[in-house]
Amino acid sequence: MKYYVVYEQADDGGWGAYPPDLPGVGVVADTRDEARESVRKAIEMHLEGLRADGEPIPEPSGEFVEVA
């Protein structure tokens, strides 16, 4: 499964990342690479928790838009 993730750079140079399709899942890190790895792990943990609780797994709803 692939989820769209938003990355935002903070004024202090750090990074935040969150998948809009999974409310409550978000991370902060010193670098974009660290944020990427942390949000991947957070998504995996969140989905594992949903499965363990018998909750439905949200389908990814985002898409990329190509522009010229």
Kinemage of the C-alpha trace (Angstrom):
@kinemage 1
@onewidth
@group {chain A} dominant
@subgroup {mainchain}
@vectorlist {calphas} color= white
{ca met a 1} P 0.000 0.000 0.000
{ca lys a 2} L 1.280 3.490 -0.773
{ca tyr a 3} L 0.225 6.561 1.191
{ca tyr a 4} L 0.882 10.128 0.130
{ca val a 5} L 3.036 11.952 2.703
{ca val a 6} L 3.346 15.717 3.124
{ca tyr a 7} L 6.770 17.032 4.165
{ca glu a 8} L 7.135 20.498 5.658
{ca gln a 9} L 10.337 22.228 6.628
{ca ala a 10} L 10.171 24.205 9.872
{ca asp a 11} L 11.707 27.631 10.398
{ca asp a 12} L 14.404 26.019 12.561
{ca gly a 13} L 15.438 23.735 9.683
{ca gly a 14} L 13.782 20.609 11.050
{ca trp a 15} L 11.188 18.595 9.145
{ca gly a 16} L 7.669 17.386 9.784
{ca ala a 17} L 5.859 14.679 7.852
{ca tyr a 18} L 2.314 13.310 7.886
{ca pro a 19} L 0.018 11.182 5.716
{ca pro a 20} L -3.312 13.046 5.272
{ca asp a 21} L -5.201 9.757 4.894
{ca leu a 22} L -4.160 8.645 8.396
{ca pro a 23} L -5.229 11.342 10.881
{ca gly a 24} L -3.108 11.467 14.003
{ca val a 25} L 0.007 10.066 12.332
{ca gly a 26} L 2.840 12.582 12.131
{ca val a 27} L 6.512 12.927 12.940
{ca val a 28} L 9.179 15.568 13.384
{ca ala a 29} L 12.871 15.086 12.680
{ca asp a 30} L 16.092 16.975 12.118
{ca thr a 31} L 16.385 16.056 8.427
{ca arg a 32} L 14.025 15.131 5.608
{ca asp a 33} L 15.629 11.689 5.364
{ca glu a 34} L 15.006 11.091 9.079
{ca ala a 35} L 11.415 12.298 8.681
{ca arg a 36} L 10.913 9.935 5.730
{ca glu a 37} L 12.129 6.936 7.704
{ca ser a 38} L 10.205 7.920 10.845
{ca val a 39} L 6.920 8.481 9.046
{ca arg a 40} L 7.275 5.143 7.246
{ca lys a 41} L 7.680 3.412 10.617
{ca ala a 42} L 4.802 5.419 12.110
{ca ile a 43} L 2.501 4.398 9.257
{ca glu a 44} L 3.479 0.739 9.665
{ca met a 45} L 2.837 0.875 13.426
{ca his a 46} L -0.488 2.640 12.939
{ca leu a 47} L -1.683 0.081 10.408
{ca glu a 48} L -0.587 -2.776 12.680
{ca gly a 49} L -2.614 -1.234 15.497
{ca leu a 50} L -5.688 -0.876 13.308
{ca arg a 51} L -5.396 -4.522 12.245
{ca ala a 52} L -4.944 -5.688 15.840
{ca asp a 53} L -8.066 -3.753 16.865
{ca gly a 54} L -10.071 -5.110 13.931
{ca glu a 55} L -10.462 -1.609 12.480
{ca pro a 56} L -10.643 -0.972 8.728
{ca ile a 57} L -7.492 0.130 6.934
{ca pro a 58} L -8.071 3.460 5.161
{ca glu a 59} L -7.503 3.339 1.433
{ca pro a 60} L -5.044 5.893 0.090
{ca ser a 61} L -7.007 8.694 -1.558
{ca gly a 62} L -4.318 11.079 -2.760
{ca glu a 63} L -2.896 11.233 -6.214
{ca phe a 64} L -0.122 13.055 -7.993
{ca val a 65} L -0.982 15.726 -10.525
{ca glu a 66} L 1.399 16.198 -13.441
{ca val a 67} L 1.902 19.728 -14.736
{ca ala a 68} L 3.944 21.068 -17.602
